[in-house]
């Protein structure tokens, strides 16, 4: 799974199609959608129209927690909308009824084993809920997609996920961050980049997958332009210290 992906939440219709096309043109190879985003059709069409090989793109979609009991039908509808025979990652979007729901997890594992998804995981799950799934089935989720940004940085949670071999994928990395922070401004100036790029690069430094979303072509391009600079350990530590602010 590429460390930097393109999020499509709130993008609909033509805006979703053009956003994904722009992202792919800018070099993204990881696209994140979901049943509840109602843009799977546009996402799939944009991928096909890009001319890229399907095997070069990592595609995620998600099962709404409210669709517990309709897992197979939901994934079949997603694949039909996307125009594909599999996704690379299928997530439970949130815990159904605020519970871990091992039976839902068993259905995801079964669909994975049938080749409908290359990997399966969860989103917005706690450590204890992940442990419940693992204890019930013997398999931990490959990924837990959760909110992550400098103010939400939680080293203990990150360590707990890694102890369980669960990849942390962060969403809303910029929404949850004060991009006018003097700390971010100073670090950004030192590298000739924007505070937003510093935040996204900070995720990369921590090896946390990040999926920024934008409909603006210039921001889509800037959000993946993260590999021409790196943060010094002291800079990473300063950003880590923003947690809880």
N, C-alpha and C positions, 0 to 999 in steps of 0.2 A: 504494500500500500504506500503510494507516494506520500511524503511528509506534508506536502502542501496540496490542498484540494480546493475545488470551487463549490461553494455552497449555493443552493438555489432556493432557499426558504423565501417566501413572499414574491418570488418571480413567477409571473403567469403569462400565458399566451406568447405573443410576439417577443415580449421582454425576456421571457425565459429562454426561448429559442435563440435569440440574438446573444444573450448573456453566455450561454453554453458555447455557441460558435466562437464568440470572441475569446473566451477562456481557452478553448482548444487551440485557436490560432496563436495565442500568447504562450503556449507551452504547457498548460495544465494537462495532466493525464489522469486526474482523479476528480470525478464528478459525484456530488452527493445530492440525492433527491429523496423523496418519500411519498408514500401513498397520499398522506394528508396535504402535501404541497400542491397537488393537482396540476403538476407540470411534467409528469412522466412522459406523456406523448411528445411534448415539445423537446424534452431532453433527449429522448431516443432519436428523434428526427434530426436534431442538431448533430448528434454523434455520427449518424449515418451520412449526413450531408458534408461532414468535415473531410471525408475521404481518408480518414485514418483507419488503420486496422482495428477491429474490435479488441483484439488481443493486446493492443497497446494502451487501452483505457481501463482504468479501475473504476467501476461503477457501483455505487451503493444506493439501495432504497430501503424503506423501513415499513414495518407492520404497525399500524396504529394499535395502541394498547386496547382500545375498545373493540378490536376485531378478533380478540381471543375466541378460539373455537372456529374461526373461519380462516385459519392460516393459509391453507393450500389455495383456497379460492382467491384470497387476497394476493398471494404471490402470482398466481396465474393471471390475474387482472393486471398486475404491475408489468409482468413480462409481455403481455399482449399490448399494453399501452406503449411500452418502451420499444417494442418490435424486436425483442431479443429472446434467446432461449435460456439465458442464465444471467444472474448478476454476480459481481465479484464479492459483494458483502451485503447480507440482509440482516437488519437489526430489528429488535423489538423496540419501538420508538419510546415507550415509557412503560413502567411496570403496570400491568393490567390490574385495575382496582387497587393500586398501591401495594400489590403483593408480588412476590418473585415469580409465581406461576410456573412451576416446573413443567406442567403439561404443555404449556405453550412452547417452552424451550425444547421439549422433546420433539414437537412438530417441526421446529426450525432445524434441528439436527437431522431429522428424517429427510426434509427437503434438500438439505446440503448433501446428504449421502446419495440422493438421487441425481445430483448434478445440477439442480436448479439454482444453487448458490454455491460459490466456491468456498465461502466462509460465512459464519453467522456470529452474531454478537448482540449486544444490548445497548440501550441508551438511557441515561438518567437513572441508572441502578446504583444502589449503595453497595458497599463491600459485603455486608451481611446478606443482601439479596443475591449477589453473585455467588457467595459461598453456598447458599441454599440450592441454587441451580447445579453447582458442581457436585455437591453431596448427593443430589437426587439422580444425577445422570452420569457422573464420572467425567464430565467435560465442562470446562470453563468457557465462557464466551471468549471469542478471539479479540473482541474490541468492546470497550465501554465508551460511548460518545457522550460527553458531559460538558457543561459550561466550563470554560477555562480562559483566564486572562490574568494579568499581573495581580489585580486586587483579589482574585480568587485562588491564587497559587497555594497549593496545599501539599507540601513535601511528603507528609505522612500518608496522605491518600495516594499520591503518585507511587510511593514505595509499596504500599499495600497492593496496588494493581500490578505492579511489576513482579512482586513476590508470587502472584498468581498467574503470571504470564499473560496478563490481559493488557492489550495496547490501549493507552489513553488517547482518545481523539477529542480535541477541544473545539467547541462551537462558540459563537458569539465572542470571538477574541477581542474585537475592537469595541463592540457595543458596551461591554462591561468595563472599559478602560477610559480614564480621563486622559485623552490625547494631548491636552494642554499642560500636562504635568511638566514642571521644570526638569525633573530627572530625565524624562523621555526626550524633552527638547534638547537638553545638553548632549545626551548620548547620540541623538540623531544628527546634530550639528557636527559632531566629531567624525561622523562617517559619511556626511554628505547625503543623508537619506531622510525620510520622513519619520515622525514618531510612530505612525502606523506600521511602517516597515520594521522599525526596531521591535515593536511588540510581536510581530509575526516571526521575525528572526529569533527572538527570545524563545518562542515555542520550538523552533527548529533546534536551537542549542540544547534544549531539554529533551529533544527527540520525542516531542508531543506532536502528533499529527494535528494539523490546523486547517480549517475549511472556511476562510473568509468569503463573504458574499458581497457583491456589488453589481449594480446594473450599469455603472459608468465605465466605458472602455478604458479610460486612463487609469482608473483605480484597479480594475481587473488586472491590467498589465503590471501596475506597481506592486500589487499584492503577491505576485510570484517572482518579482525581481529582488530576490533575497539572498542570492548566492554569490554576489560580487563583494560581499563584506561579511565579517563575523564579529561577534561581540566578545570582548575580553572577559575573563572570569570575574573580574571586579565589577564590570558593567552588568553582567548577569546577576550578580549578588545584589546590586543596587535595585534592580528591577524586582528581584525576588522579595526584597524588603518592602515593596509596595503592598504586599498582601494584607488585606484587612483594612486598608485605608479607604 
